[in-house]
Structures are given as C-alpha cells and as structure tokens.
Amino acid sequence: MAAEHQHFLTLDNINPNVQKIQHPARGPLLIIAVELEKELKNGVKKPFKEVIKPVVADFQAMGQPPITFVRQVMSIVIYPQLLDDPKFPDDAKERARTILNGCKGGSIGSYTEASGIEIIRRHVAEFIGKRDGIPSNWEDIILCAGDGIGKLLKLFSKEANGKKTGVMIPIPEYPLYSILSNEYDLHQVGYYLDESQNWRINTEELQQSIDEAKKVCIPKVLVIINPGNPTGQVLTRENIEEIIKFAYKENLYLLADEVYQNNIYLEDFKFHSFKKVMTEMGEPYNSMELASFMSCSKGYICECGCRGGFAEILNMCPEVKVVFNKSNTVMLCPPTAGQACVELLVRPPEKGEPSYEQFIKEKKAVLDSLREGAHLIVKTLNSFEGVSCNNIQGAMYAFPQIRFPQKAIEAAKKQHQSPDKLYAIEMLENAGICVVPADGLGQVSGTYHFRTTLIPIQKMKIMLDRLEAFHREFMDRYR
Ligand SMILES: Cc1ncc(COP(=O)(O)O)c(C=O)c1O
C-alpha cells in the first residue's frame, strides 16, 4: 500500500503571521458572489441578471474605459515600432521616447534602478513642486508597485525593551495597514474617526489612543489617509496642522496616504498635502520625517492593474536612506509598465499639445461620473429608513451607518455573525450586490456600517434601485 503523502508545509508549521492574513474585501462574501455568477452563467434564475461587486475601487473593472493618451503611450513603449505609426499623436510619441530613453538598452524589457527610472522620478518631483508650490528633490522620490507602504513599514519592525513598534491606524480602516502591521510584527493602534463630524480626526481621540497604546507598545508611526478610505473625508488644513503638531509632540513618523488626492467632489474642499502644510508651518515642523504615497490606481487614470505609484520620503536620515535603498534592490525594480504609467500621471498632455482636448474631455468624464455617483448614493442612502451616510467629500467610497431593527440584531446573533454581515449576505443573495460589511473594517461598538465603492454612474443607478428594494424588504421582514 502506498504511504500516505506527508506535506512538508502544514497549518501547524507555517508562519502564523501569514496565516492570520484576512482581507475583508476578499473574504467569504466574494466567494459567494463568484458562485452566484457561475449559477447565473449556467442559467439558474435569480432576481438579478448580474452580480455587482463594488468591493475594491477598481473603476475599469466596473466598465470605465481607460484614458486614450495613457494607453497610446503604454502601447508605444511596449512596441516601439509604433513610433513610426502616423495614427499616434506626437505628444504620446514624445512621452514614450522619454520613457524609453530612460531605460537601459532603450527597452522597457530591462531592469531599472530599484528606485525607478531617473527621468520619471525627476518628473514626479516637478509635479509635486507644481502641486504644492514647494520644490521637491527627485532623490526623495521612489517609484513603487503597490509595495511602497510595506517597504517603508518594514523599517519599523524592531522591538525595544520587549515592546513592539506601534502603528496608529484610522478606524474604520483600510485593511492594508493592519495586514502589513501583522506581517511585520508591528502593533496596530487604532484611532477612531469621528462620524458625527464627517469622519474628522480628533486630536483628543489620537491622544487617548496613544496613551492607552503606550502601555503595551512603543508608538512610532501615525498613518493618515487623506482623502479617506473607507470614510471619504477630506481633511481641512486646520485639522492637518493639529495632526502635525500632535505627531511632533509625540515624536511620530508621519505616513500620509494621499492616493485619492485627485478625487474631491465638493466645491468647498481642497486637497492639502501633508508635505505642503508641514513645510509652510515652518520650524520645527518642516524638518519632521514624512512619507507620502500616490498611486496610478485612483484619481481619473484608474490603471489599477498597472501597479504604478510613487512615494516622496522626506527628511530621512542619510544612513537609513542608504539601507532603505539597498533593501529595495533585492527585488531589483518595480515593473516598468507601472513606472511608465507614473510618467503619464505626472506629465499628462498640456495645453497646446495634440492630445490635450481629448485628454481633458476623458478626464472630466471620469471625474464627473465619480462626482455624480458620490452625490447620488449619499442622497439615496439618506432617504432609506434607518440609514445615514456622511457626505462623500472625496476618495471612492460610501460608508453608510444602518440602525437595524432589534429583530435583525437578534437574528444575526443566532447565526453567530454581526448584523452588518447578515445584511451584506442577504443583500448579495437577494439583490446581487456584494459590499464589505464593516465588522471587518472596524467601527464604534454598537454601530453598523458597510462599505461600497463608487462605480460608473450608469451602473450606480442600477445598483441603487436594487439596493432600495432590498433594504425596504429587509427592514419590513425584521420589523
Ligand atoms: C488608501 C489606499 N492606499 C493605497 C492603496 C493602494 O493602491 P495601489 O496598490 O493600487 O497603488 C489603496 C487602494 O485601494 C487605498 O485605498
């Protein structure tokens, strides 16, 4: 009889930190959603024809066409013979030549510097300089591929006096931070955003949270997401100044996640970068250490699959910078297609260039669709019984609160799950909409929410019609 095969890797011996990884937007609900899609494909009758999955902000996955200029340049860099094709405009060819000239051997098939192609880093610095009106040094820029935040957080993975490093993370959270904290053996210190003040960051809450955390860890990093995921707030300049002062007082490293800086939907709101505010505050704040992150996945380009982004890392100790850069060489370089995409994020067509008019039209169409969707979903959700949703000032999410009837809360308890998860499962099964229940994102105890991403406006209207009917039926059933 053949001996039973013994696996070398088993659940008992693999890294427990890896085993703990759980992404709330990639959990059991998504598995049910995929099953439902298969059933629909096989002709099983459902009350809906298509499952809508607004679980991650991936606008192109929801039907948004890409920006033509971006794809033209990307096509040329991948297949440079297109430089001779008269169908491609001169400005697209110029960007493609710039990228290819920055590549070793003139090909994006070669490795680049670990920090990215120098000319693109220089263009990122120019972009930041124009955005903030404050010069940026290209040597403070690294290009990344969705891995920049992890690369930075890894530096903090060192215990002192038996205590882990604490990373302060906004709650409700964007799960990447707790997942990475777990992976790098850091201690997650949650601080609550204030729902009653449109998810403002209160320094009293930061203080309370850090004082508590100091008993068990050494807090060293303050993560700020602005505009916020999942809560959609855009921080005022005054709020940012308070946060910077708090970080200075508590000797915290500032990690500003600013990937939604181009996604602002309300007239009176403006994006203020942490770098700009900190610099303009002068001494002693302008010499604080800060890392700011930006991505090609959001804004209006929405090239999530290209995995392109950049970070500006300010005031890092030169010796640490050497170690940091050296550690980044291990994986050689970020993918070149993502780096090319960064070039287009920071150097879109300018007035007078051949692609300008079409680019502006397409950019406006994406941002208008997002803005219209943001206004519509807030208005619609607020008209539902027992639901309140703060204004979406920016980013790409709605995060409504639901006050469930007591019977729904009891039904959830019987099934050993949270009411928001029960609601999300029933929504998926009855209305074919897959959202993220907030029990996986964190919320003030006794409150219940879910997260949905903004999706292109036509699909948003279909989703809201289905959601409205489902919500009414759910509330009636548990009344
Ligand atoms: C707040 C925030 N930061 C960072 C990212 C990562 O973006 P990417 O890895 O696609 O560049 C996301 C993606 O949803 C996000 O919401």
The ligand as a Tripos MOL2 file, in Angstrom:
@<TRIPOS>MOLECULE
LIG
   16    16     1     0     0
SMALL
NO_CHARGES

@<TRIPOS>ATOM
      1 C1         -5.9370   54.3210    0.9670 C.3       1 LIG1
      2 C2         -5.2790   53.4630   -0.0580 C.ar      1 LIG1
      3 N1         -3.9520   53.4270   -0.1140 N.ar      1 LIG1
      4 C3         -3.3030   52.6750   -1.0130 C.ar      1 LIG1
      5 C4         -3.9980   51.9110   -1.9170 C.ar      1 LIG1
      6 C5         -3.2200   51.0270   -2.8360 C.3       1 LIG1
      7 O1         -3.3360   51.3150   -4.1700 O.3       1 LIG1
      8 P1         -2.4490   50.5280   -5.2380 P.3       1 LIG1
      9 O2         -1.7400   49.4160   -4.5140 O.co2     1 LIG1
     10 O3         -3.3850   50.0190   -6.2610 O.co2     1 LIG1
     11 O4         -1.4640   51.5300   -5.7550 O.co2     1 LIG1
     12 C6         -5.4060   51.9030   -1.8840 C.ar      1 LIG1
     13 C7         -6.1860   51.0370   -2.7830 C.2       1 LIG1
     14 O5         -7.3820   50.9030   -2.7100 O.2       1 LIG1
     15 C8         -6.0550   52.7030   -0.9390 C.ar      1 LIG1
     16 O6         -7.4070   52.7490   -0.8490 O.3       1 LIG1
@<TRIPOS>BOND
     1     1     2 1
     2     2     3 ar
     3     2    15 ar
     4     3     4 ar
     5     4     5 ar
     6     5     6 1
     7     5    12 ar
     8     6     7 1
     9     7     8 1
    10     8     9 2
    11     8    10 1
    12     8    11 1
    13    12    13 1
    14    12    15 ar
    15    13    14 2
    16    15    16 1
@<TRIPOS>SUBSTRUCTURE
     1 LIG1         1 GROUP 0 **** ****
